[in-house]
Amino acid sequence: MSAAAITHRKTLLLKGISNNDRSLEHAVSIHYYLEGYSADSLKSRRYELRQLPAVAGRHADCALQLNMESVSRQHARFELLNGKLLVTDLGSTNGTFVNRQSITEPTELDPGDVLHLGDHEFRLMVESDSHTQIARDSTRVGIGNLPSQFPLHTREFFELLQQRLVHGYKQVITHNDGTPFGYELLGRGAHPVIGESPAVLFNLAETLDSEVALSQLFRQECFADAAKAKLDVPLFFNTHPNESKDFDTLLSELTRLRTLFPMLTLVFEVHEAAITDLDAMAEVRRALNKLDIGLAYDDFGAGQARLLEVVEVPPDYLKFDIALVRDLEGSTTGRYQLLSTLNELICGLGIKTLAEGVETERTAQLCREMGIHLIQGFLYGRPGPIIES
C-alpha cells in the first residue's frame, strides 16, 4: 500500500459478541471526512479527507477547498502523526476551534469531534469499508452566535456503543397475587458522562440515527447477563419501534442470540403500533415459534386497540398500557369497566394478560378482581441490575 493510502486509512477495532462472551474483535478499515451544513440548507454536505496531510481553506490550491466567508485562504492543516489525526491552525483570521476550545497548537481529533473553521461548523466522521459510520461530539465557543447543528455528547455516545458501556437491568413481573413469575429485561447506560437513563440515550441515538444499534446493544448485554445470572424464568425483552420496520434483520439477530443463549426462556415484546401488516406479523409469529421465543403485544391500549390483529395473530401475552392501569380508583369507574371488558375479551382468546404500572395495593387488588393474570410495577419491584455488584 502506498504511503498516501496509509496516511488516510487506519484500523479500528470494534467489539462484538462471540459465543457466550463479548470478546470477539474484528478489524475494520476506515477513512476520514468532515460533515457540515450550509447556512441556507438543513442538508449536510460531506467533505472528503482523501489525502493527508491536507490544507483546508479558500485558496484554489488547498486540498480541501472551502469557499466560505470567515474561512482564511489557508486556514488549517490536517495530518496523521503516529496514527493520530491532528489539526493545526495556520494563523487564520477567525480561528480554529475543537469542541468549544480555540486551538493554538496541533490538536488531536477523534471521530465525532466538532470542528469550527471560523464560524463554519463541521463534525469529523469516519467510514469503514462496510459503510459503518462512527462519530463523536461537541460544539465550540469563540466567535459569537456560532451554529450548533450537531448534538452534544456524540463522542460519548459512540464510546458507549463501541466500548459496550451498558448494564443489563431487570424488573420483576409477578402473578396477580404478588408471587414472582419472571422479569422484563431493561438496559441502562454506564458511561460516566452521559449517565444511565435509557430515555436520554435513545433521544441522543435518534439524532444520530442509531436507535437500532443502541437497542441491539441493550438486548445483547441483557441476554449475556441473564445467562451469567442463570435466570430460568420467563424474560420479556423490548425492541425499538424502528426495528419493526425490518423484521428480517431483527429475526436474524434473534436467531443468532438464541444460538448463543439457548438456555433462556424468552418473550419478545412488540409494540402494538408495529402490528400493521397481518401477514408480516404472522410470519414473525411462525419464526418466533421456531426459535422457541414467546410473543407479547406491548402497550396495548396506548393508541388504537387493534383487536383484529390480536384475533388473527394471537400473542402469548398482552400487556395493557400503563395509562389504562395507573390510578385505578374503583370498580365503578369508566376506566375500570373498559379495562375489565378488554381483559375478559383477551383472556377468552387464551391469552395471558399483564398490567403495567401497578404502584399501589389498591390497583393490584382491582387487577386481581377483573382477572388480570400478571402484574408489573413499582409495587412489587423497581428495576435493578441483573448482576449485583
Buried (B, 14 or more C-beta within 10 A) or exposed (E): EEEEEEBBBBEBEBBEBEEEEBEEEEEBEBBBBBBBBEEEEEEBEEBBBBEBBBBBBBBEEBBBBBEBEBBBBBBBBBBBEEEEBBBBBBEBEBBBBBBBEBBEEEBEBBBBBBBBBBBBBBBBBBBBEEEEBBBBBBBBEBBEEBBEBBBBBBBBBBBBBBEBBBBBBBBBBBEBEBEEBBBBBBBBBBBEBBEBEBEBBBEBBBBBEBBBBBBBBBBBBBBBBBBEBEBEBBBBBBBBBBBBEEBEEBBEBBBEBBEBBEEBBBBBBBBBBBBEEBEBBEBBBEBBEEBEBBBBBBBBBBEEBBEEBBEBBBBBBBBBBBEBBBEBEEEEEEBBEEBBEBBEBBBEEEBBBBBBBBBBEBBBEBBBEBEBBBBBBEBBBEBEEBEEE
